[in-house]
Amino acid sequence: MNVLPATSTTDVRKALSTARLVPVVVLDDAADADGLAGALVAGGLPVAEVTFRTAAARDAIAAMAARGDILVGAGTVLTAEQVDQAVAAGARFVVSPGLSRAVVERCAELGVLALPGAVTATEVQAALELGLSTVKFFPAGTSGGPAAIKALAAPFGDVQFVPTGGVGPANLAEYLAIPAVAAVGGSWMVPRERVKAGDFAGIQQLTADAVAAAHR
């Protein structure tokens, strides 16, 4: 699978829709970033959302972006300052757990795709007012799951959703069968403990299995 190059926000959105999966990565040590990126690429999934939950996030994004063969985004971005850090490191999309006007507007200023969390009609409408057409549906598992996305897709026909949180092999097909779902986010193919252990061969296999399931 080739999702690069992705230079504009439209390109990035299309790339994520093509990949169908967005690995949500937590890196405790930036030294693991290159090996993890290599495992994802070799497994057929050249995309990663690196969460800003650890001090290593910025350096990890920079290391992965420098490879040139993987589309890297930043996750758990809560402030405009973190947007600046992420984009400076090479992030091409920014994911937030909720809807922050400051984060969305800063992403627009910098020309990167913003994927804010939105699980209610009010939040989706607020995202539309900010010029967005794709949102993160988080936490998906406790916010109504596939049924809730289908319900929201009825009045918001042009909105695409990226459900994350509680998505895994058991319910992947149910989410991806919904036309309004652009891609799903998940961490089951990039377990934090395997990353810390340097088990990149295992991650490559988990990734290949996830890709096969997503396109089955």
Secondary structure by P-SEA (a helix, b strand, c coil): ccccccccaaaaaaaaaaaccccccccccccaaaaaaaaaaaacccbbbbbccccaaaaaaaaaaaaccccccccccccaaaaaaaaaacccbbbbccccaaaaaaaaaaccccbbbbccaaaaaaaaaacccbbbcccccccccaaaaaaaaaccccbbbbcccccccccaaaaaaccccccccccccccaaaaaacaaaaaaaaaaaaaaaaac
